[in-house]
């Protein structure tokens, strides 16, 4: 992935940190929850198709933004927190080269194959 795209993802991660700072949660919650979306990888216990679906559900920025906006509209801080964590985690994953998964297997992502040099 090109440096510019990685930088864009890092800046989205920074946006997530900023949005978290607007909520009334202790900072340690961010640190504890930032890896929680990886629970979606447990779907791979049931095969590649279910695994990719579950993983992508927890790593899709559109889902994260929707959850955050629902929380904002209805004044539900927990939904806002979940949306921010999903968004921030996804941005950090993308910056590190981990993308949304294809049904072919865990290492096959929209950013290229994990472990291969993708420019």
LINLINQUI-V928067 format. One line per field, one symbol per residue. phi: phi as a letter, one per 20 degrees, with the letter a starting at -180 (. if undefined). Layout:
phi->???
This chain:
phi->.fgfffffffffffgffffffeeecfffffffegegffgfffgffdofffffffgfgecefffgfffffffffeldgffffffffgffffffgffenedfeeffqgeecfeoffnefdm
